Amino acid sequence: MRPRHAFDDVRRAQEFRAYVAGAGGRLLHTATLLTAEPPGANPRAQRLLTLALARTYASWDRLHGEDPYDHTRRYLMIRFAVGTLRYGARLPFRAPPGGTLAELSPQERLVLVMRLHEGIGEDQTAALLGLPTERVRAVQNRAMAVVLRPAPGPAPSLGRAGTVPS
């Protein structure tokens, strides 16, 4: 290997390390939301992020000014979507019981994370997932209805009849 190529490899590795140090936390949080795992115990999210970062590193020189965060995030979302479609009932990203996001289907979680957590527009979400915009809107509305549903249980008491709570 010639010295110039060795220098390029070192520079590339340093740039990528700096990128991961800056964006890794948010990307891991996004992956954790997708898999609906608890933040402290998220092996599926870590595996998903590792695959996305490996893909980004492999194409680092070809990004040519493209935002590496967008590239990694896009691959993270696509990898999650493909994994949920490929494995169906044997879903590798099945969420553990508990938590509001665990009640959602993988598609509903994906749409909510893309739209609300990452701030991706409706049209971009639809294009990335290969769905009509109306379908993305319907999935998001259905997921929001589940997330915003009041917790089951007795209604809170308002005090004695005839008195106004203070």
N, C-alpha and C positions, 0 to 999 in steps of 0.2 A: 504494500500500500504506500502510495506516495505521501509525503508530508502534508501536502495541501489537502488531500482527502481526509487524512487523520484530523487535521484542524477543523475541517467542516463537520466531521462526526462529533467532535468534542463540542463545538459551538451548537450543533443541533441538539445534543443531549442536554446542554446547559439551558437552552431556550425551553425545551420541553419540561425539564425539571421545574423551572420558574413558572411555567404555565400551570403545571399540576399543583404546585404549592399555592398558587392564587385561586384556581378554579376548582380544585379537587373537593373541597368541603361542600360547596354548593352542588356540584355534580353528584356527590355521594348522597346528599339530602334528597335530590331529585330521584335518584335510583331507589332510595329507601321509601319514598312516597309511592313510587310505581309498584314496588313489591309489597307494600303495606306491612313491612316488618318493623319491629320495634327498633328505634335508633341504636341501641346498644348491642343488639344481636341481629345483624343484617347480612348474613353470608351471601344470600342471593343478590342483594343489591351490590355488594362488593364485587362479586363475580361479574355482574352485568357491567359495572363501571370499569373493571379491569379490561374486559373485552372492548369496550368503547375507547378507552385510552390507548390500548394496543393498536387499534385501527387508526386512531388519530396520529400516533407516532409513526406508523408505517407510511402514512401519506403526508407527513409533516412538510417535506420539501415541495410537495405539489399543491399546497394550500394557496400559495402566491397571493398573500394579502387577505385571504378569506379569514374570518374570525374562527380561531380554533375551537372556541367555546361552542359556537353554533354547529360546527362540524361534529364535535363530540356529542353534544346534546341530540342532534339529529340521529346519529347512529345509535345512541342509547335508546331513544324512543322507537326507532325502527327495530332494533334487536329485541326489545321487550314485546313489541307488537307481533313480530314474526314468531317469537317463542310461544306466545299465547295461542296463536293460530295453529302452529305446527303440532303442539302437544295436546291441545284440547283438554280432555278430562285428566290427562297425566301432566297437567300444567306444572312446569318447574318453578313458576313464580307464584304458586298458590300461597295466599296470605295466611298467616296463623290466625286462629280465632281471636276475636277481640279487636276493638278499635273501629272507628267509623269507616275508614277507608277499606278495611277488610270486608265490609259488607258489600262493597261495590264489585262489579265484574271487572276483569282486567281492562276491557275497553273503556268502561266508565272512568276508572282510575287514570288511564292514559289521557283521555280527553280532559279531565279535570286538571291534571298536573300540567299538561301542555297549555291549557287556556288560562288557568288561574295562578299557578305557581311560576311558570316560565313566561307568561304574558304573550304567548304566540297567538296571533290573530286567528279568527274563525276560518278565513279562506286558506291561510297557510296550514292550519291544522288539517283541514279537509284535504288539501293537496298532498300533504305528507302521508296521511293515512289512506289516501285513495278513496275517500268517501265524498258524497255530496255534502255541501255546506249545510243543508237542511238536516241531514242525518247527524252531523256533528252537533248542531244546535239541540236536536232532540235528545241525544245521548247526554249532553251537558245538563239539560233541564231535568232529565230523569235522575242523574247522579246528584244534582243539587237538592232535589226533593228528598233523597235518602239522607244526605249529609245534614240537612236542616231540619229533619224530622225530630220532633221532641222525643226525649228519652222515655221509654216505657216505664210506667210506675204510677203511683198515686199522684193526683194533682196537688200542687202546694196549697196549704190551707191559707185562707185569707183572714183568719181571726174569727171572732165571734160574730154572729149574725147581727146586723144593724150597726156595726161599728166600722169606722174607716181606719185601715191600717196606717200607722204613722211612719 
